[in-house]
Amino acid sequence: MPLSSSFLSIPIWLWDLIVHFYSIYGLTLILATLLMSGLAYRHISRTFFATPSRLNFAEGKAGRAASSSPSRNTYLKASQQTTPHPGQAYPFRKPQPYDAFLVMDFEATCIATSRFNYANEIIEFPVALLKWEDKTPDGTASQLAIVDEFRSFVKPTWKPILSEYCTTLTGITQAQVDEAPSLSEVFSLLKVFMAKHKLIDKDTEQTLTRFCWCTDGPWDIQDLLLKTCFISKTPMPAWMQGNILDVRAQVTSWMHTQNPGNRPRPLGIVRQLNALGLPDFEGSMHSGIDDTRNIARIVIELARRGVALRPNLGINVHRRWPWMGKNGKVIEEYI
């Protein structure tokens, strides 16, 4: 019987069933093929085409390794690594060019309506000295500790009477500033402190140890110290004019290395502590010595996490504000 005749002999209902079966079977086969191809491509792309921006390095704590695999760590340059390799707990040693760190956070005169151009004068001058406990001959280290503290209140000259707002904010009383030394005398006391720890020579004031000043943001040195030196007619010592580490900026940079695809905003002291997994702020906020101690905790933790601590802030000792007149005079109408 001819082939055409055999097809014609098949009942219409059976022909519809055969066509329907093969349509479903073919569609299923196509979908299965596409699914297997997609899975294979995903595996290949993850294995051979991973990029640093796609790698997720976990922020480890003491005793906990980073979550990335060894093969992925190879994509991060050694100079960028601030977390240990898998299986390596903190502390994470790093070459550290500076031997000592002077952390400070000033408190200054203010009023409720103060703006950044206000003629502030420093009234609390605290410093925490940090040194390495484990620095090796090759210059690597990871463990900093506070070895001593300096603290002095400072007598303001332009506005010697503190505002109620200032006293409430800082906790500094009128009696404390009335009995305090001038800025020039505080510099002399600080020089003795630094000479005692062999940071500078007591006579020549030449540097004996590589040290770095540390502040939370640029304002303490670039703003408050410059203003107070002008108002009090006190030259800024040469040993305070360089090697400054903006800790807030350093924490922001560190956060970016942990998540390269993100651009974190600068954080205040409390949030910096949280970002580093440290316990909450200790002491009273806006107390200069307590702020200083908490900033020191942040610096210590950055070092423990393998961050190379280097200056990242400059200072222009000739900076001026519109209210600055001649010979330290404050022109109030320009404030």
N, C-alpha and C positions, 0 to 999 in steps of 0.2 A: 504494500500500500504506500502511495506517495506520502512524503513528510507532511505536506500541506493538508492532506486528507486526515492524518492522525490528529493534527491540531484542531481541525474542524470538528472532529468527533468528541472532543473534551467538552463536557457540559459547562455552560457559562458560569454557574455558581462555583465549580471547582477551579476554573481559570481565575476568577476573582480571588479565591483563597490563596492560590499559589503566588499571584502577584503581590498580595498584601503581605505574605510571609517574607518574601525576598526583600521587600521594601524595608520592613522593620529590621531584618537581619543586616542589611547593608548600612542602614543608618547607625545601628549599634556598633558595627565594625569601624565606621569612620570616627565616631565619638571616642571609642577606646583608643584608636591610633593617635588622635590628637592629644588625649590625656597623657598617654605614655610619653609622647614627644615633649610635652610641656614639663613633665617631671624630670626628664633627662636633661633638658636645657637648664632648668633651675639648679640641678646638682652641678653641672659643668661650670655655670657662671659663678656659683659660690666658691667652687674649688679653685678656679684658675683666674678669675677676674675680680677678686675682692680688692677694694681700695681702702686706704686708711680712714676716709670719711665715713665708711660704712661699718667700721669696727667699733664695738662697744666695750670699752675698758671700764670695768667696775671700780668704784672708789673703795678700796679695801681699808679695813681698820687693822689694828695690831693683831697679828696672828692669823689674818685672813688674806689669802692671795687674790690677785686680780682674776676676773672671770674669763678673760680671753684665753684662747688656745695658744700653744707655743708657735704654731705656724703663723698666726695672725700677728703676734708680737713683732715678727721680723719686718713688718711694714712700717713700724714706728721707729724713727731714727733714735739713736742712743741719746742725742742731745735733747730730744723731746720727751723722753721717758721720765715721768714723775711718779709712776707706780712700779712696784716690783714685778719681776717675771713671775709666772705661775709657780706656786710652791714656795716663793720667797716672801717671808713676812717682813713687815716694817720692824725696825727702821731701815731705810734704803739709803746707802751711802752715796755721796756725790762729791766731786771736787768743789771745795769751798775756798775762794780766794781771800775772804776776810776772816780775821781771827776774833773779832769782838763786835758786838752790836749794842748801840745805845738807843733804847726805845724810850720815846717821850710823847706826852700828850698834854699840852698846856690848857689851862683854864684862863679866861680873860674877862675883863670888864665888859658889860653888855647892858642893854636896856630891852624892854619888851618889843620895841619896834626896830631893833638893830638890823642893819643890812650889811652886805659884804664890804661896803665902803666905810663902815663905821670905824672910828679911831679907837680900836680895842687896845688895851694894855694887859700884858700877862700878869696874872696875880697868883698863879700856882705853876711851879716849874719842877716837874718830877722826871726822873730818869731811872730806868732799869738797865743794868749792865748784864749782857748775856755773853757767855764764852762757851767754847766747845769742850765737851768732856771726853771726846773720843777721836780727836783729829790725829791722823797718822802722818808720818814723814812725807808721804806722797800728796798730802793736802786734802784727802777725802775725809768726810765727817758726816754725822747725821744727828748727833745728840747735843743740843744746846741746853744751858741751864742758867737761871738768874743767879749771879754770884754776889751782887750788891745793888743797893738802891741809893739814889740821891733825891732829896726833896726839899724844896724851900718855897715859902710864899714870897711874893714880890709886892713891894709898895708901889701903887700907881701914882703918877704925878699929875696928869691932866685932869682926871676925875678921881680924886682920892677917896671920895665917898661912894661906896658901892650902892647900886640900886637894889631895891627890895627884890626885884626880879632876878638879879644876878646872885644874890645871897640864897634865894630859894632854889635856883637852878643848880648852883655849884656846891652849896653847903659851906662856903667860905664866909667867915664872919668879918665884920669891920675891925674887930680887935686883932684878928690874925694879920690883916694887911697893914694895920697901923704900926704893928711891932715888927713888920718884915723888913729885910734889907732891900736896898735898891737893886735894879737890874745889874748895874756894874758890880755891886758886891756879890750878887748871885753868880755872875760869871767867874769871879775870883774863887768862890767856894767850889764851883764846879771844876775849875782848873785843878784845884788841890785834889779833888776826888779822882779826876782822870790821871793825874800824876801818880797817885797812890797805886793805881792799877796798871801803871807803866804804859798808858796809852799815849801820853805826851810827856816831854821833858818839863819839869817844873820851872826851870829857868828860861830856856829858849823857846818853849812851847812847840818844839819840833815833834813830829809824829814818830813814835817808837813802835807802835803796833798798828797793823791795818785794821781800822775800825770803820763802822758804817752807822749813821744815824737812821732810825726807823720811826716813821710816823704813820698815822691813819689818814691817808690823803695828803695833799700838798699844803694845806692851809696853815699848819702849825709853824712851819719855817718860812714858807713863801708869803705868808700873810701876817700872822700874829707877831712873830719874832721881828720881822722887818718894821712893822708899825711901832712896836715897843722900843726898839733901838732908836728910831727917829724921834719919838716923843721924849724919851729920856736922854737923848743926845749921847747914847752909848754905842761905840763902834762894835760891830759884830766880830767876835774872835775869828781868826782865820781857820781855826780847827772846827768851826761850825759851818763853814761855807761850802762844803763839798761832801761827796759820798753819802747820798741820802737815798734810802729805800722807802718808797711809797708802798706800804704793806697792803693797802686796799687794792691798788693796781696790781700788785703781785698775786693776790688771791684771785682777782678777776682773770689774770693770765693763766693761772693754774687751773681754774674751772674750765677755761676754754680748751686746755689740753686734754681734759677728761671727756669732753664732748665737742670735738672739733667742728661739728655742724651747727653749734649753738654759739651765739654771741652774748654772754652773760653781762648783766648790768653790774656796776660797782655796788658793793654791799656795805652797810654799816657794820660796826663791831659785832653786834649780836648775831646778825645773819652770817657773818664770816665764820664765827664760832660754829654755827649750825652747819654750814657748808662743809666744814672740816670734820664734822662728827664729834666736836668737843662738847663738854658739859656747858650749861648756860653761863651767862655773864656772872662773874663773881664780884661782889661789892656793890657800890652805888654808881650808877651812870652819872657822868658829868663831874665825878670826882677825878681829878687829874691823875692821882696815884693809882686809883682802881682802873681807870681806862688804860693807863700805861701797863699795868700788870696783865690785863686781858689781851692787849695787843702783843705783849711778850709771849703769851700762850699761843697766839696765832703764829708768830714767827718760829717758835719752837716746833710747832706741828708741821709747818711748811718744810723745815729742815728735815724732820723725821720722815717726811714723805718724799724726800729726794729732790727738793727744789733748790737749785743753786741760788743763793742769796747775794744779789749784786745791786749796786745803786741803779735806780731808774728815774731819778728826779734831779733836775737842776735847780739853781737858785740865782736870781738876779738881784744882787744887793743894792742896785741902783733903782729898783722899782719905786715909783711914786704914785700917790693918790692925789686927787684934786684938792683935798683939804690940807695938804702939807705946805706950810709956809716956810719962812726962813728960820733957821736956828731952832728947829723943833716945835715951832708954833703951829697950833691946830686952828685952822680957819673954819669955825663952826658952820657958817652959812653954806659951806660946800659939802657938808655931811648929809 
